[in-house]
Amino acid sequence: MIEEAFEYKGIKFIYFKSIASSNSRKNIILLHGYSFNSQIWEDVGLVKLLNELGYNVYAIDIPGFPKSRNKSGDSIFLDFLKAFSDPLGNVSVLGSSAGGHLAAKFAEAFPEKVSQLILVGAVGLEEMRLQKKIRILGIWGRNDKVSNPISAKKIIESFGGHFVEIDGNHACYLDSPEEFKKAIEEFLK
């Protein structure tokens, strides 16, 4: 993955990109959880899988999370995502935990930008109002103690989404990376 920067309103946002070898127009933005950075998606093999499926991958290091030096609230990050994704057209967005919360808020604020939304143990879904025209996949670890899989399933299905439980805890992609990638591959195909 290649490190690049995107400056927005005086804040330097770091992201990593991996472009599919085919001439794909499909783009996906990956948002990590609070305790991680964008490297996690390479570590679990998700970037490789997405490239094989023909996606250009943009993994963003979220400002205010432990690996970043910048501090910003949700609104500036959502505005940044809008500006970042504008040249890409419609995008798929994957977010885990607090990154999933931001991904859902982005889809809620800019539904015309998001074609597919993948939420992984996302927090704060109770307050979201997502449009049913967006394809949604929820992936939760069966033993998630941070974001309850039972209530998440009800919420995601109320938006017309598909829900998958896999082995593991809150960061289920670490506990069951193959099961995690399989669920994503089936959804994106």
Buried (B, 14 or more C-beta within 10 A) or exposed (E): BEEEEBEBEEBEBBBBBBBBEEEEEBBBBBBBBBEBBBBBBBEBBBBBBBBEBBBBBBBBBBBBBEBBEBEBEBEBBBBBBBEBBEEBEEBBBBBBBBBBBBBBBBBBBBBEBBBBBBBBBBBBBEEBEBBEEBBBBBBBBEEBEBBBBEEBBEBBEEBEBBBBBBEBBBBBBBBBBEBBBBBBEEBBE
